[in-house]
Amino acid sequence: MRVDVCPNDDYDTVAALLAALAAVGATADDPDFADDGALGVGLHRFRTAAGDVLTVYADAWGVDLEGPDALVNRVLATLAGAD
């Protein structure tokens, strides 16, 4: 499943997305990502302990999320609860 999350310049939602990914147990494949926690332009892969992969893609216009349906839905539900 792939969903559009927000415009790239919606920093509050991007921060909430990163928090939602952490809340479902997804960690970045790139060890340097944790150092700054910023979501730069490009492809970012997050992996759960079960081995499921979530891909976050950010470009100049937007941020989208792709992965297994159930896991994407968990991230979205967590994101919706992050006011």
C-alpha positions as CSV (number, residue, x, y, z in Angstrom):
1,M,0.0,0.0,0.0
2,R,1.2,3.5,-0.8
3,V,-0.2,6.7,0.7
4,D,0.6,10.4,0.4
5,V,1.3,11.7,3.9
6,C,1.8,15.4,3.6
7,P,3.6,18.2,1.7
8,N,7.4,18.1,2.3
9,D,7.3,21.5,4.1
10,D,4.7,20.3,6.7
11,Y,7.4,19.8,9.4
12,D,5.0,19.0,12.2
13,T,3.4,16.1,10.2
14,V,6.8,14.9,9.1
15,A,7.9,14.8,12.8
16,A,4.7,13.0,13.7
17,L,5.3,10.5,11.0
18,L,8.8,9.7,12.3
19,A,7.4,9.4,15.8
20,A,4.6,7.0,14.4
21,L,7.2,4.9,12.7
22,A,9.1,4.6,16.0
23,A,5.9,3.8,17.8
24,V,5.2,0.8,15.6
25,G,8.8,-0.4,16.1
26,A,10.3,0.6,12.8
27,T,13.9,1.8,12.8
28,A,15.8,3.4,9.9
29,D,18.1,1.1,7.9
30,D,20.6,4.0,7.7
31,P,22.4,4.2,11.0
32,D,23.2,7.9,10.4
33,F,19.5,8.7,10.2
34,A,19.1,8.4,14.0
35,D,21.8,11.0,14.6
36,D,19.8,13.9,13.3
37,G,16.3,12.5,12.9
38,A,15.8,14.8,9.8
39,L,13.9,13.5,6.8
40,G,15.8,14.7,3.8
41,V,14.8,14.4,0.2
42,G,15.1,10.8,-1.1
43,L,14.2,7.3,-0.2
44,H,14.3,6.2,3.4
45,R,13.8,2.6,4.5
46,F,12.6,1.6,7.9
47,R,12.5,-2.0,9.2
48,T,10.5,-3.7,12.0
49,A,11.9,-6.4,14.2
50,A,9.7,-8.8,12.2
51,G,11.5,-7.8,9.1
52,D,8.7,-5.8,7.5
53,V,9.9,-2.8,5.4
54,L,8.4,0.6,5.3
55,T,9.6,3.0,2.7
56,V,9.3,6.8,3.1
57,Y,9.9,8.9,0.0
58,A,10.3,12.6,0.2
59,D,10.8,15.0,-2.7
60,A,10.4,18.7,-3.2
61,W,6.6,18.4,-3.1
62,G,5.6,15.7,-0.7
63,V,6.2,12.7,1.5
64,D,4.7,9.3,0.9
65,L,4.7,6.0,2.8
66,E,4.7,2.5,1.3
67,G,4.7,-0.9,2.9
68,P,2.5,-3.9,3.9
69,D,-1.1,-2.8,4.2
70,A,-1.5,-3.7,7.8
71,L,1.7,-2.0,8.9
72,V,0.9,1.2,6.9
73,N,-2.5,1.2,8.5
74,R,-0.9,1.0,11.9
75,V,1.4,3.9,11.2
76,L,-1.6,5.9,9.8
77,A,-3.7,5.1,12.9
78,T,-0.8,6.1,15.2
79,L,-0.2,9.3,13.1
80,A,-3.9,10.2,13.3
81,G,-3.8,9.9,17.1
82,A,-0.7,12.2,17.3
83,D,-2.3,15.5,17.7
